[in-house]
Amino acid sequence: MSLLAAGVMVGAAATGLLPVALATDGRQHVKITAAQLTAVATGVFPQFVQDADGTRRPVVVVGLDDVRVRGLCASGAVSTPIGTWVLRLETPADGKEIRAGDVQFAIESLDGLGAAGQKLLVNRQQTTPDGIPVDVAPPGSLPILAQGLNLDLSATVRWASVADLALSALDLRVGDDVPECS
């Protein structure tokens, strides 16, 4: 019975009927592409985390709200004694968007960042008829719109959390023959 309940919950999360919260920590190397991403940056601020031995380490916490992604591909590769294994998450570019209400991650170090895209607008989602940007964000927030986004990120992420996550048409593959996102 518990297996059936777990299956129903996974199905409900994958179709967007059940909101999900996720969390992770540790060093991550992730490749991310997105046909379109919108979000509202709610803050970038320093903080400290404490290791198990009591050592305090500085981190930069990045907060995003009202995140919406269409055509997402995210992958991470792990080297093992039996080869390199890839975890790849993907949604169709013309499918429903992935939504998250509150995304936060604490970066201890940024070891590499590659970024490319077709369009990046920061606090410029609306303009006057003559093209002057209109500040549409509430105080303390910054709207972001990216199209054709391609990120190659290598960072030490001390923690990350995602709340109010709605997934739809998510394809998850794991294996030594699964390609990383390009």
SULWO-V675671 format. One record per backbone hydrogen bond with DSSP energy under -0.5 kcal/mol. NH is the residue of the N-H (numbers start at 1). CO is the residue of the C=O. E is the energy in kcal/mol with one decimal. If there is no record, write none. Layout:
nh = {NH;NH}
co = {CO;CO}
e = {E;E}
This chain:
nh = {5;6;7;8;9;10;11;12;13;14;15;16;17;18;19;20;22;24;26;28;30;31;32;33;34;35;35;36;37;38;39;40;41;41;42;43;45;47;49;51;54;57;59;60;61;61;62;62;63;64;65;66;67;68;69;70;71;73;74;75;76;78;80;83;85;86;87;88;88;89;90;91;95;98;99;100;101;102;103;104;105;106;107;107;108;108;109;111;111;112;114;116;118;119;121;123;123;126;128;131;134;136;141;142;144;145;146;147;148;149;150;151;152;153;154;155;156;157;157;158;158;159;160;161;162;163;165;166;167;169;171;172;173;175;178}
co = {1;2;3;4;5;6;7;8;9;10;11;13;12;12;17;165;162;160;157;155;153;75;151;73;149;70;71;70;146;68;144;65;39;142;63;63;61;59;57;55;51;49;47;107;45;59;60;105;43;103;40;101;100;38;98;36;92;33;89;31;87;85;83;80;78;175;76;86;173;74;171;72;92;69;166;67;163;163;64;161;62;159;60;105;106;156;156;109;154;154;152;150;147;147;145;121;143;134;132;128;126;134;138;41;39;121;37;119;35;34;116;32;114;30;112;28;109;26;155;106;156;106;24;104;22;102;20;99;13;14;90;170;88;86;175}
e = {-2.2;-2.4;-2.3;-2.3;-2.2;-2.4;-2.3;-2.5;-2.3;-2.5;-1.5;-0.9;-2.0;-1.5;-0.5;-1.7;-1.8;-1.6;-2.0;-2.4;-2.4;-2.7;-2.8;-2.8;-2.4;-1.2;-0.6;-1.9;-2.8;-2.7;-2.1;-2.5;-0.5;-3.0;-2.4;-1.0;-2.1;-2.2;-2.5;-3.0;-1.9;-3.1;-2.5;-2.2;-2.9;-0.6;-0.5;-2.9;-2.9;-3.1;-2.6;-1.2;-2.4;-2.9;-2.5;-2.7;-0.9;-2.5;-2.6;-2.4;-2.0;-2.9;-1.9;-1.8;-2.8;-2.4;-2.5;-0.5;-2.9;-3.1;-2.0;-2.4;-1.3;-3.3;-2.0;-2.2;-1.4;-1.4;-3.0;-2.6;-1.8;-3.1;-2.8;-0.6;-0.6;-3.2;-1.0;-0.6;-2.1;-1.8;-2.3;-1.8;-2.1;-1.8;-3.2;-0.5;-3.5;-0.5;-2.6;-2.4;-2.6;-1.0;-1.5;-1.6;-3.1;-2.6;-3.0;-2.3;-2.1;-1.7;-2.5;-3.8;-2.6;-2.6;-2.9;-2.3;-2.7;-1.4;-0.9;-2.2;-0.7;-0.9;-2.0;-3.1;-2.4;-2.6;-2.4;-3.0;-1.1;-0.7;-3.1;-0.6;-2.5;-1.6;-0.6}
